[in-house]
Amino acid sequence: MNLQRNLATALRRLAFSSHPGAWETFRIWKLNNSGQGAIVGGDNIAISCSNGQYVVAEGGGYGGTVNCNRTTAAQWETFGINPWP
């Protein structure tokens, strides 16, 4: 399974309600000094949860667990946006 599918599945599992509460709300951060504006292909993002911690793809995201328990957005907490073909 690829990281995008793993992340999307994990976020759907975390946010399962039709009336999301704080634990089902995420903030997306645009990284790499890419400035203001829309997130586009090639940008890197981090995702934070209501607890103020960041989403992590354990083991690099290759079929592993996705958690929201990191205090900083380092390599395993950073996700690349692939441009659509």
ZIZITA-V941917 format. One record per residue. N is the residue number from 0. RES is the residue in three letters. PSI is psi in radians with two decimals (* if undefined). Layout:
N,RES,PSI / N,RES,PSI
This chain:
0,MET,2.50 / 1,ASN,2.87 / 2,LEU,-0.71 / 3,GLN,-0.79 / 4,ARG,-0.72 / 5,ASN,-0.79 / 6,LEU,-0.80 / 7,ALA,-0.75 / 8,THR,-0.77 / 9,ALA,-0.75 / 10,LEU,-0.64 / 11,ARG,-0.68 / 12,ARG,-0.66 / 13,LEU,-0.59 / 14,ALA,1.33 / 15,PHE,-0.05 / 16,SER,2.60 / 17,SER,-0.23 / 18,HIS,1.41 / 19,PRO,2.37 / 20,GLY,-3.04 / 21,ALA,-0.68 / 22,TRP,-0.13 / 23,GLU,0.39 / 24,THR,2.33 / 25,PHE,2.67 / 26,ARG,2.32 / 27,ILE,2.23 / 28,TRP,2.21 / 29,LYS,2.24 / 30,LEU,-3.04 / 31,ASN,0.55 / 32,ASN,0.62 / 33,SER,0.10 / 34,GLY,-3.00 / 35,GLN,2.98 / 36,GLY,-3.03 / 37,ALA,2.63 / 38,ILE,2.20 / 39,VAL,2.97 / 40,GLY,2.36 / 41,GLY,-0.32 / 42,ASP,2.72 / 43,ASN,2.53 / 44,ILE,2.82 / 45,ALA,2.66 / 46,ILE,2.16 / 47,SER,2.70 / 48,CYS,3.07 / 49,SER,-0.34 / 50,ASN,0.03 / 51,GLY,0.01 / 52,GLN,2.96 / 53,TYR,2.62 / 54,VAL,2.39 / 55,VAL,2.43 / 56,ALA,1.71 / 57,GLU,2.36 / 58,GLY,0.35 / 59,GLY,0.06 / 60,GLY,0.22 / 61,TYR,1.24 / 62,GLY,0.13 / 63,GLY,-3.03 / 64,THR,2.58 / 65,VAL,2.16 / 66,ASN,2.95 / 67,CYS,1.34 / 68,ASN,0.47 / 69,ARG,2.47 / 70,THR,-0.32 / 71,THR,2.79 / 72,ALA,1.56 / 73,ALA,-2.74 / 74,GLN,-0.84 / 75,TRP,-0.18 / 76,GLU,0.18 / 77,THR,2.34 / 78,PHE,2.37 / 79,GLY,2.51 / 80,ILE,2.05 / 81,ASN,2.35 / 82,PRO,2.55 / 83,TRP,2.54 / 84,PRO,*
